[in-house]
């Protein structure tokens, strides 16, 4: 069930409606009427979710302009520019607009657009009054707009052009509706809610203006909240006067409908009004941020609750795990003696380490005697070994062998030289480093590294 609270500022009274919608029906739970002082006391304690405010603005700006075809975002900007052109004194304002029918063939493509604008300073005064008591307004509408939706929803009146009248203690609000859309608004001063001769003159003058200036012919005068149908016969208006037929999908008495038609129409036609919200953009962003902060707080509390629940669920397992840890700690006391013995053995090993390293180094020095034995294949056939030099390095023996080869030709010389080199490569622990042979005098030199232990 979608519960709504609507506050309507009417004359010196403030009307409050608590209602809800379900399955296409609107149910009114409670209606209240306050003066200014009583309303402030009400705001201090009342809970007002989904708050909608209806106002009769002291000063507003409305007209019909021609605009080229454009997307909604661009059209809104075009309308805003036109409002600033028509009313340069407006520095900051909020507005809504309605696209009407296409104009004449000569102006093909241009569309008539009705707009309604209000200064943000007047809207801000209303909003701040609620903010002082921590109440956030979700929607703000002019009273004439909500009442026009009653005409729009009527199968009988929506196709017609009608002049509607909303009465109050201090004046009459006249607004022209064609095809369910606002076309013209006029406010006149008047004493009392009844229709007097002066009011009839104002009605007839307004009808004449619509016929002559706007080229629109009202077919009926609709009394939104003034008189019962049998009391309209004496009114000498140019066109017939009838009272409004209230929507049938609202469960409330006829008297309540008559007295609270303005706020109730905001409840009934909630879905049709959302695009015409006059709440300034800065307040919309502020309320969005507040809602996001509230949702974030709820999420944090939810996660905290889930974490606490998991902790309580696993409390028994945690207790058992704690007991196992205590048992392991007791077992660790027996390990201390083992660790102490290990540390003593480590100290003894550190004392013997230099001697062990010395023995290992002595064993790692290459053996010259074994190296010479490995060279027993020298000299080879057709070779003359002239010198063998052995130098002792840290971990190897550097051997340099010089000699000459006796051969009939260069090919045989090369073959014998390769045989000598391969003989060294075949000895385990030996590796041939550099090698060269002089083909002029058949002299060769081979450098070998030996690691024979």
Order of alpha helices (4+ residues) and beta strands (2+ residues): beta-beta-beta-alpha-beta-beta-alpha-beta-beta-alpha-beta-alpha-beta-beta-beta-alpha-beta-beta-beta-alpha-alpha-alpha-alpha-alpha-alpha-beta-beta-alpha-beta-beta
